[in-house]
């Protein structure tokens, strides 16, 4: 049969390879070693280590809720003893992935809008004559608007601002599955004894970054909390637990300008005359950033066949190389 008919008939033929056995021990040993290497790679690395038989999801979607509890007694020379609870030292008060805990503060009480001297700590506010204080101009990195007067008593410009201006002195140091219903009420995170307890002490969080809590509390800082979820869904769900690691994010520890973490906020009041005054706080504290990473895998026939197929293909490559 010739022509198109012969072509179509030939498509139904089956061809097989003809093998020749070479009695060469060196080549035979090399062939078996290659085979063992491929089997070790497929079984050890692809299936055991990388779990190539699983379908994996790496786009982790999470929502973190944080809650801070506890009280602290503040004893200031200006205000005397004062009890701070979570609503005072946690900013913002609702639980989020990023929150800030006040550990130190500088208080400037009873500020009122008026005229006063700019702080000598502000370079742009220094003056020798009235010409150095341009009326209506704001003081760069300062606290108010210049009135055009230079105050000889302080060597600074008079400003219209919340007076007195801020004190600029440097601050000084100051859910695991369990049958025990009370576990979360009494446990505290410990890498060795309680690695899955979601209750943390501030001291332990800072210590796990390799830093001292008292040092960080004085000038503030930023701590990253990494939560890793690497779950094998072929096992029981109780074995899917988080792993925590901690790191300090503000690493300019040798810089007095950029190290630490602080910001300002104020509380406003009215006196009996209806005039507004405020108390300004420059608060130092620790900012916590919660970062989540992870993946989950479960057996699926498709990646299993792909992994086995890649092993068979490697075996074929070994034979071709030896040939």
C-alpha positions in Angstrom: 0.0 0.0 0.0 1.4 3.4 -1.0 0.5 7.0 -0.9 -1.7 8.4 1.8 -3.2 5.0 2.7 0.3 3.7 3.5 1.1 6.7 5.6 -2.0 6.4 7.8 -1.5 2.6 8.2 2.1 3.3 9.4 0.8 5.5 12.2 -0.7 2.4 13.8 2.6 0.6 13.9 4.5 0.2 17.2 8.2 0.5 17.5 10.3 -0.8 20.3 14.0 -0.4 21.1 16.5 -3.2 20.7 18.7 -3.5 23.8 22.3 -4.7 23.9 23.7 -5.9 27.2 27.3 -4.7 27.7 29.1 -6.9 30.3 31.2 -4.0 31.6 31.3 -3.8 35.4 32.5 -0.2 35.5 29.7 1.0 33.3 27.2 -1.2 35.3 28.4 0.2 38.6 28.2 3.7 37.3 24.7 3.1 36.0 23.5 1.8 39.3 25.0 4.7 41.2 23.2 7.1 38.9 20.0 5.3 39.5 20.5 5.4 43.3 21.3 9.1 43.1 18.1 9.8 41.1 16.0 7.6 43.5 17.5 9.4 46.5 16.7 12.8 44.9 13.1 11.8 44.1 12.3 10.0 47.4 14.5 12.0 49.8 14.3 15.5 48.5 11.2 15.7 46.3 8.8 13.6 48.4 10.2 13.7 52.0 11.7 17.1 52.3 9.7 19.2 49.7 6.6 17.1 49.9 6.2 17.1 46.2 3.1 14.9 46.4 1.1 17.8 47.9 -0.7 20.7 46.4 0.4 23.8 48.3 -1.1 27.2 49.0 1.4 30.0 49.8 -0.9 33.0 49.6 -1.7 33.2 53.3 -4.7 35.3 54.2 -4.8 36.3 57.9 -6.3 38.6 60.4 -4.6 39.3 63.7 -6.3 40.5 66.9 -4.1 41.8 69.7 -5.1 42.6 73.2 -3.0 44.2 75.9 -3.8 43.9 79.6 -2.3 45.0 82.9 -1.8 48.2 84.9 1.3 50.3 85.8 1.9 52.8 88.6 3.4 56.0 87.4 5.0 58.3 90.1 6.0 61.6 88.6 7.5 64.5 90.5 5.0 66.8 88.9 1.7 64.8 89.0 2.5 62.4 91.8 1.3 58.7 91.7 -1.0 57.9 88.8 -2.3 54.5 87.7 -2.1 53.8 84.0 -4.2 51.0 82.5 -4.3 49.6 79.0 -6.5 52.4 77.7 -3.8 54.9 78.7 -0.6 53.2 77.4 -1.8 51.3 74.3 -2.1 53.3 71.0 -4.4 52.6 69.2 -6.7 51.1 71.8 -8.2 48.5 69.4 -6.2 45.4 68.5 -4.4 45.6 65.2 -1.3 44.1 63.5 0.6 47.2 64.5 0.3 48.7 67.9 2.3 50.9 70.3 2.8 50.6 74.0 3.9 53.6 76.0 6.9 52.8 78.3 8.1 56.3 79.1 6.9 59.9 78.6 7.7 63.6 79.2 4.7 65.6 80.4 4.2 69.3 79.8 1.0 70.1 81.8 -1.4 73.1 81.5 -0.4 74.4 78.1 -2.5 77.4 76.9 -2.5 79.4 73.7 -0.5 82.5 74.3 2.9 84.2 74.0 6.1 82.7 75.4 9.8 82.2 74.5 10.8 79.6 72.0 12.9 76.7 73.4 16.7 77.3 73.3 16.9 73.8 71.9 15.5 75.0 68.6 18.3 76.5 66.4 15.9 78.5 64.2 14.4 80.2 67.3 17.7 81.7 68.5 18.1 85.5 68.1 20.2 88.5 68.9 17.8 91.2 67.8 14.2 91.6 66.7 15.4 91.4 63.0 16.1 87.8 63.6 12.5 87.1 64.5 10.3 87.7 61.4 6.8 88.4 62.5 4.3 85.9 61.2 6.9 83.3 60.2 6.8 79.9 61.8 9.9 78.6 63.6 11.4 75.7 61.6 11.2 72.6 63.8 9.8 74.8 66.5 6.6 75.2 68.4 4.8 78.3 67.1 4.7 81.6 65.1 7.2 84.4 65.7 5.8 87.7 66.9 8.8 89.8 65.8 10.3 90.2 69.3 13.6 88.8 70.5 13.6 88.1 74.2 17.0 88.9 75.8 16.2 86.8 78.9 16.3 83.6 76.9 18.0 84.7 73.6 15.1 83.2 71.7 12.2 84.6 69.7 8.8 85.2 71.3 6.2 83.0 69.7 2.5 82.5 69.7 2.0 78.9 70.7 0.8 76.4 73.3 2.7 77.7 76.3 4.8 76.8 78.1 6.6 75.0 75.2 7.4 71.3 75.5 10.1 70.2 78.0 13.0 68.9 76.1 14.9 67.0 78.8 16.1 63.5 78.0 13.9 60.8 79.6 15.3 58.5 82.3 14.9 54.7 82.4 12.2 53.5 84.4 -4.0 29.1 71.2 -3.1 25.9 71.7 -5.7 23.1 71.6 -5.8 21.7 75.2 -8.3 20.1 77.5 -7.3 22.5 80.3 -9.8 25.4 80.1 -7.6 27.6 82.3 -4.4 27.1 80.2 -4.6 30.5 78.4 -5.3 32.2 81.8 -2.1 31.0 83.3 0.4 30.3 80.5 3.0 32.7 79.2 5.0 32.2 76.0 8.3 30.3 76.4 10.2 28.9 73.5 11.0 25.7 75.3 8.1 25.0 77.6 5.1 26.9 76.1 6.0 27.6 72.4 2.4 27.9 71.3 1.0 30.0 74.1 -0.2 33.4 72.6 0.3 35.3 75.8 3.5 37.4 75.9 5.2 39.5 78.5 6.8 42.7 77.2 10.0 41.8 79.0 10.2 38.4 77.2 9.4 39.9 73.8 12.2 42.4 74.1 14.6 39.8 75.5 14.0 37.5 72.6 15.3 40.2 70.3 18.6 40.2 72.2 17.9 43.5 73.9 17.3 44.7 77.4 13.7 45.9 78.2 14.8 48.8 80.5 17.1 50.2 77.9 14.5 50.0 75.2 11.8 51.4 77.5 13.7 54.6 78.1 14.0 55.8 74.4 11.5 53.4 72.7 12.0 51.0 69.9 10.4 48.9 67.2 10.0 45.1 67.5 9.0 42.7 64.7 7.0 39.6 65.6 7.1 37.0 62.8 4.5 34.3 63.0 5.1 31.3 60.6 2.4 28.8 59.8 3.9 25.8 57.9 1.2 23.2 58.0 0.9 19.6 56.6 -2.8 19.2 56.2 -2.4 15.4 55.7 -1.8 15.3 59.4 -4.3 16.2 62.2 -5.2 19.9 62.5 -3.9 19.9 66.0 -0.4 19.7 64.6 -0.8 22.9 62.6 0.7 25.4 65.1 2.5 28.7 64.7 6.2 29.4 65.3 7.3 32.7 66.6 10.5 34.7 66.1 11.4 38.2 67.2 13.7 40.9 65.9 14.4 44.6 66.6 13.6 46.8 63.6 15.2 50.1 64.7 18.8 49.1 64.4 20.5 52.5 64.6 21.4 51.9 68.2 24.5 54.1 68.0 22.7 57.1 66.8 21.1 59.4 69.4 19.0 61.0 66.7 17.3 58.1 64.9 17.3 55.3 67.4 14.2 54.7 69.6 10.6 55.4 68.9 8.4 58.3 70.1 5.6 60.7 69.2 3.5 63.4 70.8 -0.2 63.6 71.7 -2.2 66.0 73.8 -5.3 65.9 76.1 -7.5 69.0 76.1 -9.5 70.6 78.9 -11.5 73.7 79.7 -11.2 75.8 82.9 -14.0 77.5 84.8 -13.7 80.5 82.4 -14.2 78.3 79.3 -10.6 78.7 78.2 -9.0 75.7 76.6 -5.7 74.3 77.9 -4.0 71.1 77.4 -1.4 68.7 78.7 1.2 67.7 76.1 2.8 64.2 76.2 5.9 63.1 74.4 5.6 59.4 74.7 8.3 56.9 74.3 7.4 53.2 73.8 7.7 50.1 71.8 6.0 49.7 68.5 5.1 46.1 67.6 4.8 45.0 64.0 3.2 41.6 63.5 4.2 39.8 60.3 2.7 36.5 59.1 4.2 34.0 56.7 3.6 30.4 55.9 2.2 27.8 53.6 -0.1 24.7 53.7 0.1 21.5 51.7 -2.2 18.5 51.1 -1.9 15.3 49.1 -3.0 15.7 45.4 -2.7 13.2 42.6 -1.6 15.8 40.0 1.7 16.9 41.7 2.3 13.3 42.7 2.2 12.2 39.0 4.3 15.1 37.9 7.0 14.3 40.6 7.0 10.6 39.5 7.1 11.6 35.8 10.1 13.8 36.5 11.9 10.9 38.2 11.2 8.5 35.2 12.5 11.2 32.8 15.7 11.5 34.9 16.1 7.8 34.7 15.9 7.9 30.9 18.5 10.7 30.8 20.9 8.6 32.8 20.5 5.7 30.3 21.1 8.0 27.3 24.2 9.5 28.9 25.6 6.0 29.5 24.8 4.9 26.0 
